[in-house]
């Protein structure tokens, strides 16, 4: 029972942490735009450029291709193309590491699907005559084993690469090694309990089912360690740099690709005006303490005219 309570508590912390962090990202002040082109949602500009180049663009309706934007974003998430083109050796570990995490999520989804079948009195096996059950059985097996193997390979490679590559070592903090080691232990214990305790993932499916029925199955010591480590990692993750999977949405959509024009009366104008009205509590040769940013700019302009 204590393991079920731990699972529920860690899941609650994980979900709350993600919502809290996403809210914090969404409520940050308006960013400084990168202005790198082509922007993914631009129409008919595969080689760069912007609608801002067009004559009288403010009188024309904007054409935004959300499908093109979504395609580029998903392609980056699934294949990590920028890593592939910028540092292919590093990508050879980054990609299997993240692919292992994606498959781990898919494995949990398959366990949940299988547990729903069992709640309806159906047994999950490769020889079941019922439609879809053999598919769930094999997808659970493939996604779980592949997740553990790819995760171990990718995490081990990242630890070694960050330890011996001088460029990466300079940017790797001790907490990064701690995080990777924790994830590696989850993958390792997962592979071990599959080999030694649960080759068909029936026990794992029973544990997921127990989260609904509260009928706790008998599990082995390695699986118990794996569940504890996985739960603690989930609760810990939202408060670390591993939350970049949430930040990535804002990085692309609100920094790289945000080219919304600042027109009078829009929400963007109100946000920018609120930022310009903020006062500064520090000073420098070009900054006056207590003045708003609008006043700072006006003061600077007046000073420049006086000097001229």
N, C-alpha and C positions, 0 to 999 in steps of 0.2 A: 504493500500500500504506500509506503514512503516513496517508492520509485514513481508511482503514479502521481503523487502530490508534487514531487520534484519536477516531473515533466510538465504538469499543468502550470506550476509557478514560473518555470523558465519560459514556456511558450507565452504566457501573459506578459512577462518582462520583455521578451523579444518583440512581440507585436506592438506593445506600448512604446518601446524604444524606437522602432521604425517610424511610427506615426509622429512621435515627438520630434525626431530628427528631420523628417520630411517637412513638418510644419516650420521648423527653424530655418531650413533652407529656403522654403517658399516665402517666408516673411523677411528675408534679408533685404537690405536696400538694393536699388537698381544697380546692376553690375556695370563695369566698364566693358564695352563691346570689343571683341577681338577684331572684327571687320576683316575676316578672312573669307575669300570667295573662291569658288562658288558656294553659295548657301544652299543647303540640300532642298529647301522648299521652293527655290526659284524655278521658274518655268522657262525653258528654252535657252539656258545659259550654261551649257556643259563645260565651257572653258573659262568661266569666271564672269565677273561683272555683277552689276546690281541694277535693280529698278531705279535707283537714285541717279543713274547715268542718263535716264530718259528725260527728254524735254517736257516740262510741266508735269512731272510725275505725280505731283500732289493733287492734280485734277483727275487722275485716272484711277480706276479701281485696282487694288492689288490682286495679283493672281498667285495663290499659294498652293503648291502641290503637296498635300499632306501625305499622300501615298509615297512619293519620292523621299520625303523626310523620314517616314517610318521605315522604308526599305534600307536606307543608309544606316539608320540607328540600329535596327535589328541585325544588319550584316556585321556591324562592329561588335555588338554584344555576342553574337554567335561565333564569329570567326576571329575576332581581335585583329582586324586587318592592319591597323596602324602599328601594332607591335610587329606584325609579320614584315612590313616594309621598312620599319625603322631599326629593328634589332631582331633579326631572325633567330639567332641563337637563343636569345632570351625568350622569344616566343615559343620555342620548342619545349619549354617547361611551363611557361605561363598558360599556354593553351590547354594542355592536358590537365593542369591543375584546375582551371576553371571548368573544363568539360567534366571533370570528376565531380565537382560541386553541382553542376547542372544535373548530371545523371543521378546524383544522390537525392536531389529533390524529386526527380522523376521516379526513383525507387520508392520513396515514401508515398508518393501519389498512387503508385501501383499497389503498395501494401494496403493503403486505405481502400482502394477499389476492391481488392481481394477480401478485405474484412467485411465490406458491405455485402458481398456475395455470401460469405459464411453466415452473416446475420440472418440471411434469408434461407438458410438451411442447405446451401450449396457448398460442396467441397472443392477446393482449388487444387487441380491436378492437371497433368499434361494429357491425360486420357479422358477427361470429362466430356460427355456427349453434349453438354449445354454450350450454346453459341457464346463465344467470347471468353469463356473461362480458360481454355488452353492458352489463348493469347495473353491474358493477364498473367498466367503462370510463367510463361517464357519471358515476357517483358519485365516482370519482377526479377527473375533470375539474371537476365542479361544486364539490366540497368544497375542492379546492385553490385554484381561482380565487376563490371566495367568501371563503375564509380570508384570502387576500392582500389583497383589496380592502377587506373589512370591518376587517381588522387595521390597515391603513394609515389608514383613515378614523378609527377609534376612537383609535389611538395618537396621531395628529397632533392630534386634538381634545383629548385629555387634556393633551398638552404645552402647547397654547395656553391651555386653560382654567386649568391650574395656574399659568401664567405671568402671566395678566392678571386673574384673579379674586382679589381681595384676600383673601377669606376662605380660599381654598384655598392661596394663595401662602404664607400664614403657617404652614401646616402641611406644606409641601412642602420636603423637604431636597434638597440637591444630588444625593444618591444616587438619589433618585426620578427626576430628570431623566435621569441616566445609565442607569438601568434601562429607562425608556421608550424612550430613544434606541436602546439595543441591540435591543429588541424591534422597533422600527420598521425598523431596518436589515435584520432577518431577513425581515420582510414585504416590504419594498421589493425586496431582491435576489431573493426568491421570485417576485414578479410579473415582474421583469425577465427572469429565466431562463426563465420560462414563455413570455413573448412572443418572446424572441430565440433561445432554445436548445432548448426542450423543450415545444412546443405541445400535444403529446398525453401528456406525462408518461411516455413510454416510457423515456427515459434515467433519470428518477427511479426508475422501477420496476426498472430494471436495477441501479441502485446499491443499492437495498434487497435485491435478490436477491444481490448480491455479498457482503452481510454474512453470507449463508449459504454461498455457494459459493466465496467468495474469488476469483472471476473478475471483476476490476475493469473496468468499462466506461469508454470514453472520455467525459469530461464537459467542458463548457465552463468558461471562467474564472469566469463569474458564478455558475454552480451551485456551483463549488468554494468561492467566497467564502461563499455561502449555507450550505453544509454546515458550513464552519468556524465561522461565526458561530452557527449553530444548536447545534452541539456545545458550544461554549464557554458559550453561554447555559444549556444544560442542566446543565453541571457547576457553574455559578455559582449557579443558581436556589435550590437547597436551603438555601443559607447566607445568604439575604436575606429581606426582608419579603415577597417574592413567594411564600413558602411559606404564605401565609394560606389557600391552598386546602386544605391539610392541617389547619391550625389551626381552620378553620371548623367541621369536624365536632365538635371538642372544645368550641368556643364554644357551639354549639347544644345538643349532647347532654349536656355535662358542666357547663355554666354556666347557660344559659337554661332548660333543661327538666329538669334533675336535681332531682327532689323526693322522692328516696328517703328514707324515714323512718329516723331514727337509733334503732334498736331494740337492746336488750341482746343481746350475743353475735354481732352481725353484723360483716361485714367493714368497714362504714362506721364502726362504733364503734371498732374497733381502729385504723383510720387516724386518726380524730380524737383518740384517746387518745395516739397516738404524737406528734401535733403538739402537744398540750397539755403533753407531757413535755419538749418542747424548751426549752432555756434561752436567756435573752437575754444578749447580750454588749454591750448599750448601756444607757444610763440616762437617766432623765427624772424630773421631780417625781412622776410616778405609776408609774414603772418602777424595779425594783431589779435591778441587774446580778447575773447568775448564777442568779437564780431561774427556775424553769420557769413557763410560762404559767398552769398550774393554781395554783401558789403565788402568782403575781401577783394572780390573781383573789381568792384567799383573803385575801391581805394587804390588798387594796383593800377587801374587805368588812369586815375587822376594823377598818380605819382609819375607815371610814364610821360604824361603830357607836360607836367611841370619840369621834368628833367630835359625834355626836348626844347 
